[in-house]
Structure formats: C-alpha cells, structure tokens
Amino acid sequence: MGNEHAHGPVLARAGERHRRRLTGAFAVIAVFFVVQLAGALWTGSLALLSDAGHMLTDVVGIGMALAAIQLATRFERRSTTTRSANTFGLYRLEVLAALVNALLLFGVAAWVVFEAVRRVGTEPEILGGPMLVVALLGLAANLVAFALLRRGAEESLNVRGAYLEVLADTVGSVGVIVAAVLLQVFGWTWVDSVVGAAIGLWILPRTWRLGRSALRILIQAAPERIDLDELAADMGAIEGVVDVHDLHVWTLTSEMDAASAHLVTARSADAHAVLDAARACLADRYGVDHGTFQIEPVDHEGCDRLTW
C-alpha cells in the first residue's frame, strides 16, 4: 500500500526550483551560443567550433529539461482533481530528456573527432586573438550556468544532465583558451585540432554515464544501491511472513524509487502488523517510501503462478 500523492507537493516545489535554475542557465547559454558560433566561423577555429557545438546541445538539452518539468508539473496539478490514463504521471519525461541529451553529446563528440582527423596535415588559417576573446567570454558564461545548476544536480537526473553538459563546456572553454594562447605565442595551428579532438573525447565517458543512468530507469532496472536478494531476505524475516515472491523495485524518476511484492503469511499472522513492518523495512533500510504489498495467506492459491 502507498499514497500515490505523497510526493506531489514536494515534487511541485522541487520542480519550481529546478525550473528557475534551468531558465537562468538556458538564457545565458543560448545567448552566448550565438556569439561563440559566430566567433568560430570568423576565426576558423575547430576547438571553438566544437565548443560551440557542445553549447548547442546545452541549449537543446536544457530546453528539453524545462519542457519536461513544465509538463510533469502541469500533469501533477491536473491529476489532483481528475484521473488520467498516465497513472504514473509524466515524471519519466525528465529521464527521456536526459537520454536525448546523452545521444546529442555522443553525436557532437564523434563529429569533432572526425573533423580533427580530417584536418591532419593541413595548415588552416586561424585568428588566435579573436579566438581567445571569445573563449574567455565562453568560460564566463559557463561559470554562471554552472553556478545556477550545481545544487539542482544533486536532486534531479534531469538537472544533472544539463549540469554535466555545462561542466564539460567549462572544461572545453579552458582548453580553447589554452589553444588560443599557444597559437598566439608559438603559431601552432595544429594545437587547435588537438584541443578540439580532446574536447570531443573528454565528453564521451561522462555522456556514457548519463545515458546509462537514464537507460537503467527506462528499462525499470532496480537501483544499483539495492541488493534484491538482501531485500527479499529482510522481507522474509518479518514475523508472520513465510515467503516472498513477485518482488519488483524500480525508479520512476530522480529521487522516486518504488517497490512491490507479494508477502505470503502464516494463518495466524496479523496482516496489519506485517504490512507496517514491510513498509518500515523498505523505507528505513532501503530509502524507498513508495511500497505496494499484497498480503497472501499461506493457503491461498494462484498468485505463485505469475511468471514475470
């Protein structure tokens, strides 16, 4: 048993906080993307262009994150008065947004590496001075967005996706600054391609972790922190419980884990006490507040035939 509206007010407040942070970061990044893209085309810098491409994924990703929060919040408010076919709400939208962010980042990284390899052996004309100015402005914009999203990244996978992109952009801007300085001092045009490729390769492992987290939620895998055998054993150790089956644990969205199980009880067991103990076990030991349990007398037949 569980209260389907228990998370409602909390999520509404959290969604509003995330919305404000994402809106501020979106405005900063969107404005500067235009500046950085124009600067990259003007200077001929691959490193600057790759950073602009990454910034574009920030714009798209943060925009999708904002849309996901808006839709989920709107559904939550409407569902308090009317029932909907979306019985789990629209909270998974933020997970879908995080997955799309990861795919966009993979695409940008692959393109940058390809372009860097294509430039090997060439001597492209690059304007180091303007490149340095634009890179410094990009670093400032990323630091502002970074500060806006840092706290929210601890609470939401959706915000974490945007935060990781901005973090990667910040490091990328530092790389572009280094490339611009070396280009100005030593005239090394090749360093631009090297830094551009390095930015692309640096993005990949962080993108992989974000994509993996989103996919685990979408396929309804149990949270990695929960040992299902240990959970089943703890449930089975509750007084009056003789068997546990059809155990499922999954994540709906950030900070929202849920579980369900069938608890087979002895004839003399107090169903109320078993239910209370099961909910306390799930919440206190595993941090899962939303638990749905079916209490089955030991002489009941049929439920053990479930195959999934």
DRENMILO-351496 format. One record per residue: x, y, z of N, C-alpha, C in turn; residue in three letters. Coordinates in steps of 0.2 Angstrom, whole numbers. Layout:
// DRENMILO-351496
NODE    n_c1    n_c2    n_c3   ca_c1   ca_c2   ca_c3    c_c1    c_c2    c_c3   res
NODE       X       Y       Z       X       Y       Z       X       Y       Z   ALA
...
***
This chain:
// DRENMILO-351496
NODE    n_c1    n_c2    n_c3   ca_c1   ca_c2   ca_c3    c_c1    c_c2    c_c3   res
NODE       4      -6       0       0       0       0       4       6       0   MET
NODE       2      11      -3       6      18      -3       2      23      -5   GLY
NODE       3      29      -3       0      35      -5       2      38     -12   ASN
NODE      -2      38     -17       1      40     -24       2      47     -24   GLU
NODE      -1      51     -19       0      58     -19       5      61     -14   HIS
NODE       9      56     -11      13      58      -6      19      63      -8   ALA
NODE      21      62     -14      27      65     -17      24      72     -20   HIS
NODE      18      73     -21      15      78     -25      18      85     -23   GLY
NODE      16      88     -17      19      94     -15      26      95     -16   PRO
NODE      30      90     -13      37      90     -13      40      91     -20   VAL
NODE      37      87     -25      39      87     -32      38      94     -35   LEU
NODE      32      97     -33      30     103     -36      35     108     -34   ALA
NODE      37     108     -28      41     113     -25      48     112     -29   ARG
NODE      50     106     -29      57     105     -32      57     106     -39   ALA
NODE      51     105     -43      51     107     -50      51     114     -51   GLY
NODE      48     118     -47      49     125     -47      56     128     -46   GLU
NODE      59     125     -41      66     127     -40      71     125     -46   ARG
NODE      70     119     -49      73     117     -55      72     121     -61   HIS
NODE      65     123     -61      63     127     -67      67     134     -67   ARG
NODE      67     137     -61      71     144     -61      78     143     -63   ARG
NODE      81     138     -60      88     137     -61      90     136     -69   ARG
NODE      86     131     -72      86     129     -79      85     135     -83   LEU
NODE      80     139     -81      78     145     -85      84     150     -86   THR
NODE      87     151     -80      93     156     -80      99     153     -84   GLY
NODE     100     147     -83     106     144     -87     104     144     -94   ALA
NODE      98     142     -96      96     142    -103      97     149    -106   PHE
NODE      95     154    -103      96     161    -106     103     163    -107   ALA
NODE     107     161    -102     115     163    -103     118     159    -108   VAL
NODE     116     152    -108     120     148    -114     117     150    -121   ILE
NODE     110     151    -121     108     152    -128     110     158    -131   ALA
NODE     111     164    -127     114     170    -129     121     169    -132   VAL
NODE     125     166    -127     132     165    -129     133     160    -135   PHE
NODE     129     155    -136     130     150    -141     130     154    -148   PHE
NODE     126     159    -149     126     163    -155     133     167    -156   VAL
NODE     135     170    -150     141     173    -150     147     168    -152   VAL
NODE     147     163    -149     153     158    -150     153     155    -157   GLN
NODE     147     153    -159     146     151    -166     149     156    -171   LEU
NODE     147     162    -170     149     167    -175     157     168    -174   ALA
NODE     159     168    -168     166     168    -167     170     163    -170   GLY
NODE     167     156    -170     171     151    -173     171     151    -180   ALA
NODE     166     153    -183     166     154    -191     170     160    -193   LEU
NODE     171     165    -189     175     171    -190     183     169    -190   TRP
NODE     184     165    -184     191     164    -183     194     157    -187   THR
NODE     189     153    -189     191     147    -192     194     142    -187   GLY
NODE     192     142    -180     195     138    -175     190     132    -174   SER
NODE     193     126    -175     189     119    -174     188     119    -166   LEU
NODE     193     120    -162     191     120    -155     186     124    -153   ALA
NODE     185     130    -155     180     135    -154     173     132    -157   LEU
NODE     174     130    -163     168     127    -166     165     121    -162   LEU
NODE     169     117    -160     167     111    -156     164     113    -149   SER
NODE     167     118    -146     164     120    -140     157     124    -141   ASP
NODE     157     127    -147     150     130    -149     145     124    -150   ALA
NODE     147     119    -154     143     113    -155     140     110    -148   GLY
NODE     145     109    -144     143     107    -137     138     111    -133   HIS
NODE     139     118    -134     135     123    -131     128     122    -134   MET
NODE     128     121    -141     121     120    -144     117     114    -141   LEU
NODE     121     109    -139     117     103    -136     115     105    -129   THR
NODE     119     110    -126     117     113    -119     110     116    -120   ASP
NODE     110     120    -125     103     124    -127      98     119    -128   VAL
NODE      99     114    -132      93     110    -133      92     106    -127   VAL
NODE      97     103    -124      96      99    -118      92     102    -112   GLY
NODE      94     109    -111      91     112    -105      84     114    -107   ILE
NODE      83     116    -114      76     117    -116      72     111    -115   GLY
NODE      74     105    -117      70      99    -116      69      98    -108   MET
NODE      74      99    -104      73      98     -97      68     103     -94   ALA
NODE      68     109     -97      62     114     -95      56     112     -97   LEU
NODE      55     109    -103      49     107    -106      46     101    -101   ALA
NODE      51      96    -100      49      90     -96      46      92     -89   ALA
NODE      50      97     -86      47      99     -79      41     103     -80   ILE
NODE      40     107     -85      33     110     -85      28     105     -87   GLN
NODE      29     100     -91      23      96     -92      22      91     -86   LEU
NODE      27      89     -83      26      85     -77      22      89     -72   ALA
NODE      24      95     -71      21      99     -65      14     100     -67   THR
NODE      12     102     -74       6     103     -76       1      97     -75   ARG
NODE       4      91     -77       0      85     -76      -1      84     -68   PHE
NODE       4      85     -64       3      84     -57      -3      88     -54   GLU
NODE      -3      94     -56      -8      99     -54     -15      96     -56   ARG
NODE     -16      94     -62     -22      92     -65     -24      85     -62   ARG
NODE     -20      81     -61     -21      74     -58     -24      74     -51   SER
NODE     -23      80     -48     -26      80     -41     -34      81     -41   THR
NODE     -36      83     -47     -44      83     -47     -47      78     -52   THR
NODE     -43      76     -57     -46      71     -62     -41      66     -63   THR
NODE     -44      60     -64     -39      54     -66     -37      54     -73   ARG
NODE     -31      51     -74     -28      51     -81     -26      44     -82   SER
NODE     -25      43     -89     -23      37     -91     -15      36     -89   ALA
NODE     -12      42     -88      -5      41     -86      -5      41     -79   ASN
NODE      -6      34     -76      -6      33     -69       0      34     -65   THR
NODE       6      34     -69      12      36     -65      15      43     -67   PHE
NODE      10      47     -69      12      54     -71      16      55     -77   GLY
NODE      19      60     -77      24      62     -83      31      63     -81   LEU
NODE      33      60     -75      39      61     -72      45      58     -76   TYR
NODE      43      53     -80      48      50     -84      51      54     -90   ARG
NODE      47      60     -91      49      64     -96      56      67     -95   LEU
NODE      58      68     -89      65      71     -87      70      66     -89   GLU
NODE      68      59     -88      73      54     -90      74      53     -97   VAL
NODE      69      54    -101      69      54    -108      73      60    -111   LEU
NODE      72      66    -107      76      72    -109      84      70    -108   ALA
NODE      85      67    -102      92      66    -101      95      61    -106   ALA
NODE      91      56    -108      94      51    -113      95      55    -120   LEU
NODE      91      59    -122      92      63    -128      98      67    -128   VAL
NODE      99      70    -122     105      74    -121     111      70    -122   ASN
NODE     111      64    -119     117      60    -120     118      58    -127   ALA
NODE     113      57    -131     114      55    -138     116      61    -142   LEU
NODE     114      67    -140     116      73    -144     124      74    -142   LEU
NODE     126      73    -136     133      74    -134     137      69    -138   LEU
NODE     135      62    -139     139      57    -142     140      59    -150   PHE
NODE     134      62    -153     135      64    -160     140      70    -161   GLY
NODE     139      75    -156     144      81    -156     151      78    -156   VAL
NODE     152      74    -151     159      72    -149     162      68    -156   ALA
NODE     158      63    -158     160      60    -164     162      64    -170   ALA
NODE     158      69    -171     159      74    -177     165      78    -176   TRP
NODE     167      80    -170     173      84    -168     179      80    -169   VAL
NODE     179      74    -167     185      69    -168     186      68    -176   VAL
NODE     180      67    -179     181      66    -187     184      72    -190   PHE
NODE     182      78    -188     184      84    -191     191      85    -189   GLU
NODE     193      84    -183     200      85    -181     205      80    -185   ALA
NODE     203      74    -186     207      69    -190     207      72    -198   VAL
NODE     202      74    -200     202      77    -207     207      83    -208   ARG
NODE     208      86    -203     212      92    -203     220      90    -203   ARG
NODE     221      84    -201     228      82    -200     232      84    -207   VAL
NODE     238      87    -206     242      88    -212     240      95    -215   GLY
NODE     235      98    -213     233     105    -216     236     110    -212   THR
NODE     236     116    -215     238     122    -211     232     127    -211   GLU
NODE     227     126    -208     221     131    -208     223     138    -205   PRO
NODE     220     143    -208     221     150    -205     216     151    -200   GLU
NODE     219     152    -194     215     153    -188     217     160    -185   ILE
NODE     212     164    -183     213     170    -180     214     169    -172   LEU
NODE     220     169    -169     221     167    -162     218     173    -157   GLY
NODE     219     179    -159     217     184    -154     209     184    -153   GLY
NODE     205     185    -159     198     185    -158     196     178    -155   PRO
NODE     199     172    -156     198     166    -153     198     166    -146   MET
NODE     204     169    -143     205     170    -136     200     174    -133   LEU
NODE     198     179    -136     192     184    -133     186     180    -132   VAL
NODE     184     176    -138     178     173    -137     178     167    -132   VAL
NODE     184     164    -132     184     158    -127     184     161    -120   ALA
NODE     187     166    -118     186     169    -112     179     171    -110   LEU
NODE     175     174    -115     168     175    -114     164     169    -113   LEU
NODE     166     164    -116     163     157    -116     164     154    -109   GLY
NODE     170     155    -106     171     152    -100     167     156     -94   LEU
NODE     166     163     -95     162     167     -90     155     164     -91   ALA
NODE     152     163     -97     145     161     -97     144     154     -94   ALA
NODE     149     150     -95     148     143     -92     149     143     -85   ASN
NODE     153     147     -82     154     148     -75     147     150     -72   LEU
NODE     144     155     -75     137     157     -72     132     152     -73   VAL
NODE     132     148     -78     127     142     -79     129     137     -74   ALA
NODE     135     136     -73     137     130     -68     135     132     -61   PHE
NODE     136     138     -59     133     140     -53     126     139     -52   ALA
NODE     122     141     -57     115     140     -57     112     133     -56   LEU
NODE     116     129     -59     114     122     -59     117     117     -54   LEU
NODE     122     119     -50     126     115     -46     121     111     -41   ARG
NODE     118     115     -37     114     112     -32     108     108     -34   ARG
NODE     105     110     -40      99     106     -43     102      99     -45   GLY
NODE     108      99     -47     111      92     -50     111      87     -45   ALA
NODE     111      89     -38     111      84     -33     104      81     -32   GLU
NODE      99      84     -35      92      82     -33      89      79     -39   GLU
NODE      91      80     -45      87      78     -51      92      76     -57   SER
NODE      90      70     -60      94      67     -65      93      72     -71   LEU
NODE      88      75     -72      86      80     -77      91      86     -77   ASN
NODE      92      89     -71      96      94     -70     103      92     -70   VAL
NODE     105      86     -68     111      83     -68     114      83     -75   ARG
NODE     109      81     -80     111      80     -87     114      87     -89   GLY
NODE     110      92     -88     112      99     -90     118     101     -87   ALA
NODE     119     100     -80     124     102     -76     131      99     -79   TYR
NODE     130      92     -81     136      89     -84     138      92     -91   LEU
NODE     133      94     -94     135      97    -101     138     104    -100   GLU
NODE     136     108     -95     139     114     -94     146     113     -91   VAL
NODE     147     108     -87     153     106     -84     158     105     -89   LEU
NODE     156     100     -94     160      99     -99     162     105    -104   ALA
NODE     157     109    -105     158     115    -108     163     120    -105   ASP
NODE     163     120     -98     168     124     -94     175     122     -96   THR
NODE     176     115     -95     182     112     -96     184     114    -104   VAL
NODE     180     113    -108     181     114    -115     183     121    -116   GLY
NODE     180     126    -113     182     133    -114     189     134    -111   SER
NODE     191     131    -106     198     131    -104     203     129    -109   VAL
NODE     201     123    -112     205     120    -117     206     125    -123   GLY
NODE     200     128    -125     201     133    -131     205     139    -129   VAL
NODE     205     141    -123     209     147    -121     216     145    -121   ILE
NODE     218     139    -119     225     136    -119     227     136    -127   VAL
NODE     223     133    -131     224     133    -138     226     140    -141   ALA
NODE     221     144    -139     222     151    -142     229     154    -140   ALA
NODE     230     153    -133     237     156    -131     243     153    -135   VAL
NODE     243     146    -135     248     143    -139     249     145    -146   LEU
NODE     243     146    -149     243     148    -156     245     155    -157   LEU
NODE     244     160    -152     246     167    -152     254     167    -151   GLN
NODE     256     163    -146     263     164    -144     268     160    -149   VAL
NODE     266     154    -151     270     150    -155     268     149    -162   PHE
NODE     262     151    -164     260     150    -171     258     143    -172   GLY
NODE     256     138    -167     255     131    -168     248     131    -170   TRP
NODE     246     130    -177     239     129    -179     237     122    -177   THR
NODE     241     117    -177     239     110    -176     236     109    -169   TRP
NODE     238     114    -164     235     113    -157     228     114    -157   VAL
NODE     225     118    -162     218     119    -162     214     113    -163   ASP
NODE     217     109    -168     213     102    -170     214      97    -164   SER
NODE     220      97    -161     221      93    -155     216      94    -149   VAL
NODE     216     101    -148     211     103    -142     204     101    -144   VAL
NODE     202     102    -150     195     101    -152     194      93    -152   GLY
NODE     198      89    -154     198      82    -153     197      80    -146   ALA
NODE     202      83    -142     202      81    -134     195      83    -131   ALA
NODE     192      89    -133     186      90    -130     181      85    -132   ILE
NODE     181      83    -138     176      78    -140     177      71    -136   GLY
NODE     183      69    -135     185      63    -132     183      64    -124   LEU
NODE     184      70    -122     183      71    -114     175      70    -113   TRP
NODE     171      72    -118     164      72    -117     161      65    -116   ILE
NODE     164      60    -120     162      53    -121     160      49    -114   LEU
NODE     165      49    -109     164      45    -103     158      48     -99   PRO
NODE     158      54     -99     153      57     -95     146      56     -98   ARG
NODE     146      57    -104     140      56    -108     137      48    -107   THR
NODE     142      44    -107     140      37    -106     137      36    -100   TRP
NODE     140      39     -94     137      38     -88     130      40     -87   ARG
NODE     129      46     -90     122      49     -90     117      45     -94   LEU
NODE     119      43    -100     115      38    -104     113      32    -101   GLY
NODE     118      29     -98     117      23     -94     112      23     -88   ARG
NODE     113      29     -84     108      30     -79     101      31     -82   SER
NODE     100      34     -87      94      35     -90      91      29     -93   ALA
NODE      95      25     -96      93      18     -99      91      14     -93   LEU
NODE      94      14     -88      93       9     -82      86      11     -79   ARG
NODE      84      17     -79      77      19     -77      72      17     -82   ILE
NODE      73      18     -88      68      17     -93      67       9     -94   LEU
NODE      72       5     -93      71      -2     -93      68      -5     -86   ILE
NODE      67       0     -82      65      -2     -75      69      -7     -71   GLN
NODE      76      -6     -72      81     -10     -68      80      -7     -61   ALA
NODE      82     -12     -56      82     -10     -49      88      -5     -48   ALA
NODE      87       0     -43      93       4     -42      99       0     -40   PRO
NODE     105       3     -42     111      -1     -41     112      -2     -33   GLU
NODE     110       3     -29     111       3     -22     107      -2     -18   ARG
NODE     103      -5     -22      98     -10     -18     100     -17     -20   ILE
NODE     102     -22     -15     103     -29     -17      96     -32     -16   ASP
NODE      93     -35     -21      87     -38     -21      87     -44     -17   LEU
NODE      92     -48     -17      92     -54     -13      92     -52      -5   ASP
NODE      95     -47      -4      95     -45       3      89     -42       5   GLU
NODE      85     -38       1      79     -36       2      74     -41       3   LEU
NODE      74     -46      -1      69     -52      -1      70     -55       6   ALA
NODE      77     -56       8      78     -59      14      75     -55      20   ALA
NODE      76     -49      20      74     -45      25      66     -45      26   ASP
NODE      63     -45      20      56     -46      20      53     -52      23   MET
NODE      57     -58      21      55     -64      23      56     -65      30   GLY
NODE      61     -61      33      62     -62      41      57     -58      45   ALA
NODE      52     -55      42      47     -51      46      42     -57      49   ILE
NODE      41     -55      55      37     -60      59      30     -62      56   GLU
NODE      29     -68      54      22     -70      51      23     -71      44   GLY
NODE      29     -69      40      30     -70      33      33     -76      32   VAL
NODE      31     -81      28      34     -87      26      37     -87      19   VAL
NODE      35     -83      15      38     -82       8      37     -76       5   ASP
NODE      42     -74       1      41     -68      -3      42     -69     -10   VAL
NODE      38     -67     -15      39     -68     -22      36     -62     -26   HIS
NODE      37     -62     -32      35     -56     -37      37     -50     -34   ASP
NODE      44     -50     -32      47     -43     -29      50     -39     -35   LEU
NODE      48     -33     -35      50     -28     -40      52     -22     -37   HIS
NODE      58     -19     -39      60     -12     -37      62      -8     -43   VAL
NODE      60      -2     -44      62       2     -50      62       9     -48   TRP
NODE      64      13     -52      65      20     -51      60      24     -56   THR
NODE      56      28     -54      51      31     -58      55      37     -61   LEU
NODE      58      41     -57      62      47     -59      67      49     -54   THR
NODE      70      54     -54      75      56     -49      72      56     -42   SER
NODE      75      53     -37      73      53     -30      66      50     -29   GLU
NODE      64      46     -34      57      42     -33      58      35     -35   MET
NODE      60      31     -30      60      24     -31      54      21     -28   ASP
NODE      52      15     -31      46      12     -29      47       4     -29   ALA
NODE      43       1     -25      44      -7     -25      37     -10     -24   ALA
NODE      36     -16     -26      30     -20     -25      32     -27     -23   SER
NODE      28     -31     -19      30     -38     -18      24     -41     -15   ALA
NODE      24     -48     -16      18     -52     -13      22     -55      -7   HIS
NODE      18     -55      -1      21     -57       5      16     -63       7   LEU
NODE      18     -69       8      14     -75      10      15     -75      17   VAL
NODE       9     -75      21       9     -75      28       6     -82      31   THR
NODE       8     -83      37       5     -89      41      -2     -87      42   ALA
NODE      -6     -92      44     -13     -91      45     -14     -87      51   ARG
NODE     -10     -87      56     -11     -84      62      -8     -77      62   SER
NODE      -5     -75      56      -1     -68      56      -6     -63      56   ALA
NODE      -4     -57      59      -8     -51      59      -6     -47      52   ASP
NODE     -11     -47      48      -9     -43      41      -7     -36      42   ALA
NODE     -10     -33      47      -9     -26      48      -2     -25      50   HIS
NODE       0     -29      55       7     -29      58      12     -30      52   ALA
NODE      11     -35      48      15     -37      43      16     -31      38   VAL
NODE      11     -28      36      11     -23      31      15     -17      34   LEU
NODE      14     -15      40      18     -10      44      25     -11      44   ASP
NODE      27     -17      46      34     -19      46      37     -19      39   ALA
NODE      33     -21      34      36     -22      27      38     -14      25   ALA
NODE      33     -10      26      34      -3      24      40       0      28   ARG
NODE      40      -1      34      46       2      38      52      -1      36   ALA
NODE      53      -7      34      59     -10      32      61      -7      25   CYS
NODE      56      -6      21      58      -4      14      60       4      15   LEU
NODE      57       7      19      59      15      20      65      16      24   ALA
NODE      66      12      29      71      14      34      78      10      32   ASP
NODE      78       5      29      84       1      27      86       2      20   ARG
NODE      81       4      15      82       5       8      80      12       5   TYR
NODE      78      16       9      76      23       7      71      23       2   GLY
NODE      66      18       2      61      18      -3      54      19       0   VAL
NODE      51      25      -1      45      26       3      39      24       0   ASP
NODE      39      22      -7      33      20     -10      33      13     -11   HIS
NODE      29       9      -7      29       2      -7      22      -1      -8   GLY
NODE      21      -5     -12      14      -8     -13      15     -16     -12   THR
NODE      11     -18      -7      12     -25      -5       5     -29      -5   PHE
NODE       6     -35      -7       0     -39      -7       1     -45      -2   GLN
NODE      -3     -45       3      -3     -50       8      -7     -56       7   ILE
NODE      -4     -62       6      -7     -68       4      -7     -73      10   GLU
NODE     -13     -76      12     -12     -81      17      -9     -87      14   PRO
NODE      -6     -91      18      -2     -97      15      -6    -102      12   VAL
NODE     -12    -102      13     -16    -107      10     -20    -104       3   ASP
NODE     -18     -98       1     -21     -95      -5     -17     -98     -11   HIS
NODE     -21     -99     -16     -18    -102     -22     -18     -97     -28   GLU
NODE     -14     -98     -33     -14     -94     -39      -9     -89     -40   GLY
NODE      -7     -85     -35      -3     -79     -36       5     -82     -38   CYS
NODE       6     -88     -35      13     -90     -36      14     -92     -43   ASP
NODE       9     -92     -48      10     -94     -55      12     -89     -59   ARG
NODE      13     -83     -56      15     -77     -60      22     -78     -63   LEU
NODE      23     -77     -69      30     -78     -72      34     -72     -74   THR
NODE      32     -66     -72      36     -60     -74      35     -55     -68   TRP
***
